[in-house]
Structures are given as C-alpha cells and as structure tokens.
C-alpha cells in the first residue's frame, strides 16, 4: 500500500479558492478572533504530518492484531497508546473544542479536514478522538457549568476519552424502547443500570478515564422517545480536586469480533447502579444527543470519503507502476515488455470515478461543515435559521451518500489491483472491510434516506429543500458562458430533482409507503445533483485561475477541469435510472406476501 499523504493542495483549493472560507470567518465574530487563512493552513499542514507520520503506519498492524479483551479490560494494538498520546499532545482531540475549556476553537470546516486525514490514515484510530469530540459537543451545549468545568478540559486534552452509549440489544433505531434506568439519589446524582451494545471506545487503554454519555429513562418517564434522559457516567469517579477516585459500577462485558475496524474497541457495556449525573433537564436526552448527531453523522460521511481517498492513493500509484498488456492504440512504454495499466480505458474509468467522487465528496462535506459553522456562530437570526435548515436537510445526505460512494470507491481501488487487491498485504481489502461499517452505524443509510425524504423534505413541506434548490438556481443564472458545459447539465439535474420532489410530495399525501419506497434512490439523485453543484463550483474556480495566465499550464487546474468533465459526462447521468425508480412508486414492493419471499 502507498504511504498516506494528506491531500493538502486539494483541501486548500476547496477552502480558499472554491468557498473562500476566510470571508465567512470574517463575518462571524466568534471565528474571526481565532482563525484566518494562514492559521488554517498551518493547522492542516501539521495535521497532515502527524496523521501520515504517526497514525498511518499503525493501520495494517492494528488490523492484524486488533483489540483484545481480558476480564473486562481492553487492550488496543501495539503502538496505539503511544500514538494517541502524541496525537492528543498536539491538541488534535480538541481541535474544534470550546477555547474556554482548553479546546482549539477551530470551525467545523477545518476540523472536518483533520477528521478526513486521521480517518484516511487509520479509521480505527480515528474513531477514538471522534467519539470524544462528539461527547464534548453534547456536554458543552447541554451540561451544567459545573460538569463542563470538571470534565471538558481533560477530554479536550485527550487525557480522558468519551463514549456515547445509546444502543441496546433490543433497541437500535427505535431508542424509545430502551430499558436502561436511572434512579435519582438524595445527593442529586443517579444510579444508572442497564446494558448497552456496539459502544465504540467503551473500554480501552488509551486514556486514564472514559466519560460515558448514557441514554436512560427515569422512573416516572413518559413512554417512547419523549421519556429519554442523558447522563454523564465516568469510568472512574472524579474527586473534588480533579484527581481520580474509585472505579464506578460499570464494566465491559465483551468486545465484538468484526468484519473491519478491528483496532477500534466495540464494546458491550454493563451499568450496574453506576453513579451518573444528568445532562440538561429530565426527558431531554434526545435533544442533547441530536446536538452531537449532525456533527457525528457528517463525521461518518467523512470516514467514507477518507477510506476512498486512501484507496485512491494506493490505486493510482499501482496503476502507474504495474505493467500489463499494451495500450489499445499501441505501445506507450516502448522500452518495457508491457504498458502500465493506467493506459487501459477501464482502469482509467475506475481511477477517474474514484477521483471524481473523492474530490466531489471533499467539497460537499466542506460545504455542509460551513453550514454548521454558520448555524452555530452567525449573529443574524435569519442567516442562522437558513443554515440550520440546510444542515437538517443535508446531514442525512452527507452521512449516507458519502459512505455509499466511499464503499464504491474502495471497491474500485481493490479492483484496480486485480488479484493483489484481494490479498491482505496490499491493504486494499482492509479499506473495503473498514468502510463497510460506515453505511451501518450512526443510523443505517436506509434510515438516513427515510429521514431525508420523510422528515426533511415531506415533513417541511419542501421548505428545507427550497433553500438548496434556490441557491443552485442563483448560481446557474449568474454564471457566464464559460461555465455553460457545467451549468447546463446542472440546470437539467436540479429541474429533474425539483419535479421529482414535487411528485413525491403529492404522492405521499395519499400513500405513506411512497416515502419509504422512494427514499434511497431519491437520496442518491439528490447526492449526485449536489455533487454536480460542487463540481460546477470547482470548475469555476479552476477556470478563473487559468484565465490569469501561467496557471493555465498548472497540472492541478487542468486535472480539476478534466475530472469535472468526466463527472458530468460519466457519473451525473446515473440520476436518470435512479429517477425512473423513484417514479415507479411503491406498488411493486408489495406484490408479494411475506411467505412468498
């Protein structure tokens, strides 16, 4: 496998040339105080060094060794604790954290690039700081000042880790039926009892303490999701002076043996009257959890992008070096017995598909991150509201589409290697296995599609969707003729999506099955259309540079324009078959009785 190299040039292009994020930061006082283009570039440069030099070398060995469990204790693979200490010492766990409690205070659009780097380098490793950052988000937004002051500094510093304990053996998507209980105590604490499964980083040897955020129900809680509360439950109790006290009444019952991400500890956690502290008010647990979810679901989407990027880096190196057969037009490497496989049309198809999906995904994930920053930091109510509604609309797309395409991309990378792609030593099969979980956890992609269509499109009466469609139309209407090869198909794509959305809104009024029947294909049409918008924006930036003169000869911009043309010619047309599936409706799904399957 090729050594990982952070795609810093492309990240800078997206941030500085396509979206000009420094202009957004200047409009948001809270960000203008902490970040500018120079600071951001320096942060990304350093993140690239630590992820490539410290984290990436542990990827294959971590997969080979995996985590081990012994009488409740979990050991991570060799090198992980030391690498985590290095990573934490650089401030990377708290890169997006509140500076009031020791975080770096960077906007999400910057921390998103860091997330891509660490997950490309080593997805299993990247999950540990990701879960900590997610727990910190919920704490910072909803916990009391006392809890924040007591726990956040050590979590941002990476001295303590965090976990999110949601799922139970009988309750996955349907959290309203969880059974974990929290009994109030005279001192204001709670005794938490129950079993949670699939808990990433529930137990490990990377940090001295683990702070669990646990969903549970109070004795008098109403039924369903409205009766869920969120509790902070530390592995070790924390004394008044900040030192660690006794072990809390919780334990890791086992770890899962998984298809991939084997160096990430996925735990069964047992809470046996463990001491916990309520976050926010009683029965407000889901609200606190969803503060984290928009960030975490984008983060999982970025994991799909990250594995695709790592696969591409290896595939392109292999395709340039592996010689096999001659080009259809005749010998290219005349001094060799065969040509490098990059000359063959089908190999180029796979490589360009990977490149187009990765770079489109990087732009899209950055765009969604910008909406999160605007929603969080804007002082204008109308601007903040629009950004919040765009985040609500785009989060399920980011999670599902980036991970679906991430798997496609890693499979293309494996295919480029041929038989070697099926062999462990080359690393491509690990990326396929690792990427597969991203379509499942943090809400399966089918659930994301239901969320997009049922809640965000139909549920808002199309209002959320209108923000995005109007922005694209404003862009295409204002673009000059030099962009017509990109804006013309983009106009057709958004017109198709708009008509399909209107039809679906109408059909859903009389038949609830229409939403579920259309949801996955609808999300994909939405995603490909969104990527077309991203590629048109990137093409505009590249053409603008070419117009300046010598940049016209720059391989980077030429490559960007060539990839944009490939996307519109070979990938965007996928929307036509997907749209036909949406228009076909739900009837064919219900022609068989259960016994006939």
Secondary structure, 3 states (H helix, E strand, C coil): CCCCCCCHHHHHHHHHHHCCHHHHHHHCHHHHCCCCHHHHHHHHHHHHHHHHHHHHHHHHHHHHHCCEEECCEEECCCCHHHHHHHHHHCCCCCCCCCHHHCCCCCCHHHHHHHHHHHHHHCHHHHHHHHHHHHHHHHHHHHCCHHHHHHHHHHHHCCCEEEEEECCECCECCCHHHCCCEEEECCCCCEEEEEEEEEEECCCCCCCCEEEEEEEEEECCCCCCHHHCEEEEEECEEECCCCCEEEECCEEEEEECCCCCCCCCCEEEEEEEEEEEEEECCCCCHHHHHHHHHHHHHHHHHHHHHHHHHHHHHHHHHHHHHCECCCCCCCCCCCCCCCCEHHHCHHHHHHHHHHHHHHHHHHHHHHHHHHHHHHHHHCCCHHHHHHHHHHHHHHHHHHHHHHHHHHHHHHHHHHHHCHHHHHCHHHCHHHHHHHHHHHHCCCCCHHHHHHHHHHHHHHCCCCHHHHHHHHHHHHHHHHCCHHHHHHHHHHHHHHHHHHHHHHHHHHHHHHCCHHHHHHHHHHHHHHHHHHHHHHHHHHHHHHHHHHCCCHHHHCHHHHHHHHHHHHHHHHHCCHHHHHHHHHHCCCHHHHCCCHHHC
